[in-house]
């Protein structure tokens, strides 16, 4: 981890596409960071920041937690989804009763869609060369 924090924390891992995020969830007030960068700079788009607070708003725990995340692989959207899943899983470690509201909000399910591999003789994963009858 980039930063060392003192005190008890809840660690969880979230994944999406090729992205993986390791979350350390701390109780109290603090600045949430991803890869040592404040969340507002790492995910500058408003819709991204709105998605980051979904686990807190679904469970009514706004302003009670902050996190330190290490995200790697994939792109920004995949990393964002991985961080959100990691936060949700860490909240369940904190309190098992939060599982139901998180599941109802659709935040506990890992999105399994990944890029399909390219096959030999094909141009892409499924695109075939043009067929010529004559």
Steps between C-alpha positions, in 0.01 A plus 500: 500500500612851430397634839528345843202571723473413866197335654254230409383470143298264284672364190316374193572439133281602208542400137350608167624409151880513527499738799566402861462728801614430856306708752590591855187647662555713812242632744494873561567806292781517250579547135433203276782427258559273201865419423607782732292760312185663641183349358387833352816512286522130413133481395428864395169433322189576706322178407804302620495678836125441530557127445771493767257609773231244405611242761489765772163642397345152468601417857460844658866522599593827330790686670575204728772335292788581270715265297845451355493306173763349275356453151686341212425368155220590261375851443340763721147359477615148586704633791202704621274194498768298677534766771121514551481121537794506742335769714177298510682185605694689769175647637362146534813402694433796729135405556335191351156663523598738218505214248125518425483872408820469294364195317168676437692791345688252277840581649602155625499322164826475309452595136656203320512639146851496358657538160477186292825362365588512131484165319735387226382550140263776619567872474369569851332287765202421276547695173567264213668572166258578217367192322529493123291246315683547167 
